[in-house]
């Protein structure tokens, strides 16, 4: 399950086409901004770039951890979740 602002959902299958589009967007962000900035700058820029390409993305999405069916509490936060199928 993924929990973020306003939604709780499970990951679904991700297409190779979507992966390619996200890689293209990330490459464009890196070409524009170059190296050396804080991770948060690239994260925000990538979300903007994805939105311009009509690809939905959420930032800092809580991903719980389970052990033998029991939730262990907060697992970690995915920097970006794209279309509820791709964790970045």
GUFIPA-384906 format. One record per atom (N, C-alpha, C, O): x negated, y, z. Coordinates in steps of 0.2 Angstrom, whole numbers, plus 2048, in hexadecimal, padded with zeros to 3 digits. Each point is the difference from the previous one (the first is absolute). Layout:
N
XYZ/...
END
This chain:
88
7FC7FA800/804806800/7FC806800/7FA800803/8088057FA/7FC807800/805805803/8068007FE/7F7804806/804805803/7FD8077FE/7FA801802/80A8037FC/7FE8077FE/806805802/8057FE802/7F98087FC/806805801/8067FE7FC/8008007FA/8057FF80A/8077FF7FD/8017F97FD/8057FF7FD/7F67FC804/8027FA7FC/7FC7FA804/7FB801803/8087F97FC/7FD7FA802/8017FB7FA/8057FF7FE/7F57FE800/8017FB7FA/7FB7FB800/7FB801804/8067FA7F8/7FB7FB7FF/7FC8027F9/8038027FC/7F77FB804/7FC8017FA/8037FC7FA/8037FA802/7FD8087F8/8037FC7FB/7FA7FF7FB/7FB803801/8067F87FA/7FB7FF7FB/7FE8077FC/8048047FF/7F67FC800/7FD8067FC/7FE7FE7F9/7FC7FB7FF/8068097FC/7FE7FF7F9/7F98027FF/7FE805803/7FF7F87F8/7F98027FD/8018077FD/7FB804801/80A7FD7FC/8018077FD/800805806/7FD8057FF/8077FA806/7FF805806/7F9801802/7FE806802/7FF7F47FF/7F9801803/7FC8047FB/7FC804802/8047FB7F8/7FD8047FB/801807800/7FC804800/80B7FE801/802807800/7FD803807/7FE806800/8027F6805/7FD803807/7F88017FF/7FD805802/8007F67FB/7F98017FF/7FE8067FB/7FB804801/8097FD7FA/7FF8067FC/801806804/7FC8057FF/8097FC805/802806804/7FA801805/7FD806800/8007F5803/7FB800805/7F98037FC/7FD804803/8027F97F7/7FA8027FC/8018087FE/7FB803801/80B7FF7FD/8018077FF/7FF804806/7FD8067FF/8057F8807/7FF804806/7F8801801/7FE805802/7FF7F57FE/7F9800801/7FC8057FB/7FB803802/8077FC7F7/7FD8047FB/801808802/7FB8047FF/80B7FE803/802806802/7FC803806/7FD806800/8037F6805/7FE803807/7F87FE801/7FD803803/8017F87F9/7F97FE801/7FF7FC807/8047FF804/7F67FF7FD/7FE7FD807/7FF805805/7FF806800/8017F7807/7FE804805/805803805/7FF803805/8087FC7F9/805803804/8027FB805/7FE7FA800/806809805/8037FB805/8057FC7FD/8038017FB/7FE7F9808/8047FB7FD/808803800/8037FE7FB/7FE80680A/807803800/8018047FA/8068007FD/7F5803800/8018047FA/8027FC7FA/8048027FC/7F87F9803/8027FB7FB/8077FD800/8037FF7FB/7FE7FF80B/8077FD802/8068057FE/8047FE7FC/7FB808806/8058057FE/8018017F8/8058017FD/7F5800800/7FF8017F9/8037FA7FC/8048017FB/7FB7F9808/8027FA7FC/808800801/8037FE7FB/80080380A/807800801/8038057FB/8057FF7FD/7F8807803/8028057FB/8007FE7F9/8058017FC/7F57FC802/7FF7FD7F9/8067FB7FF/8027FF7FA/7FF7FC80B/8057FB7FE/807803800/8037FD7FB/7FE808809/8078037FF/8018037F9/8058007FD/7F6803800/8008037FA/8017FB7FA/8028017FB/7FC7F9807/8017FA7FB/8067FC802/8017FB7FD/804808807/8067FD802/7FF7F9803/8047FB7FF/7F7804806/7FE7FA803/801802808/7FD805802/8077F8801/801801807/7FB7FD805/7FD7FB7FE/801809807/7FB7FE804/801804807/803805801/7FB7F7804/801802807/7F9800804/7FC7FB7FE/80380A806/7F9800803/8017FE808/805800803/7F67FD7FF/7FF7FE807/8067FB802/803802805/7FE7F97F8/8057FB801/7FE7FB805/7FB7FD7FF/809802807/7FE7FB805/8017F97FD/8067FF7FD/7F67FD804/8007F97FE/7FF7FC806/7FA7FF803/80B7FE800/8007FC806/7FC7F97FE/8007FE7FB/7FD7FF80B/7FD7FA7FF/8047FB804/802801805/7FF7F97F8/8037FA803/7FC7FA801/7FB7FF7FC/8067FE809/7FC7F9802/8067FB801/803801805/7FD7FA7F7/8057FB801/807802801/8047FE804/7FE8077F8/806803800/802805805/805803801/7F67FF804/800805805/7FD8067FE/7FA8007FE/809806802/7FD8067FF/7FB802805/802800806/7F88027F9/7FB801804/800808802/7FC802804/8088027F9/800807801/7FD8037FA/8007FD7FA/7FE809807/7FD8047FA/7FA7FC7FD/7FC7FE804/8048017F6/7FB7FD7FD/7FB8057FD/7FA801803/8088027F8/7FB8067FD/8058047FC/8067FF7FF/7F78067FE/8048057FC/7FC7FF7F9/7FA8017FF/80B7FE7FC/7FD8007F9/8008077FE/804804802/7F67FE7FB/7FF8077FE/8068027FB/803805801/7FE7F77FA/8068017FB/8037FA7FE/7FD7FB7FF/80A805801/8037FA7FD/8048037FA/804805800/7FB7F87FB/8028027F9/8067FB7FE/7FF7FA800/8078097FF/8067FC7FD/8017FA805/8037FB7FD/7FC805809/8017FB805/7FD7F97FE/8037FB801/7F88057FB/7FC7FA7FE/7F9801800/7FD7FA800/80080B800/7F9801800/7FD804805/802806801/7FA7F7804/7FD803805/7F98037FE/7FC7FC7FD/80380A805/7F98047FE/7FD802807/7FB803800/
END
